[in-house]
Amino acid sequence: QVHVEESGGGLVQPGGSLRLSCKWSDDSIWLVEWFRQAPGEQRERVGDVGRSGVSSYEDFAKGRFTISMEVAKRTVFLEMRNLTPEDTGVYYCKAIQPGGVPHWGSGTQVTVSS
């Protein structure tokens, strides 16, 4: 069983920045996606990054969020800037093995508030 764990969440003021981390326990992971879920809302995709370093983003994340991977450290980062209260939610990491086998973390809370 692959273990996936997010960290780095917390309380940040509007306009601030935050960097989330996602670590996994297996070298076979080839793609990592970030999702988020606001209170009372469905989970939505933020973006992803592969072992090649190529990343993609949903429209709301373009220009403000950056996803990167350090393969040797089995870690993916989600760097967020110019945060707004609408970015509040639980952020989840999904690490994917070849064949599409997904492994989810339990999430990390991000709260944007003054």
C-alpha positions, 0 to 999 in steps of 0.5 A: 500500500502506498502511503501519501501525506500532505502538509503545509496547510494553515491560516493565511491572510488574503493576498498571502502565499502558502506552499503545500507538500505531498510525499509518497512512499513508493518509487513507482508513482509517475503522476501526482494531482492536486485537488481541493474541496471547499466547505459544502462543495464538490472536490475540484482538480487544481492541476498535476505534474509528472515525473518529466516535470511537465505540469498542467492547471485548471483555469482558476489556478493558472498564473497563481499556482505552481506545481513541481516535483522532486522525484528523488525526494518523492515530493510534490509541491503546490505553491500558491500566491495571491490567495483569496478566501475562495481558495479556502478548503481542504487540499488533497494529493492523489499519487498515481501508479502506472495503470492509473492506480490512485492513492489519496492523502487525507488532506491539509486544511488551507484557510484564507482569512483576515 
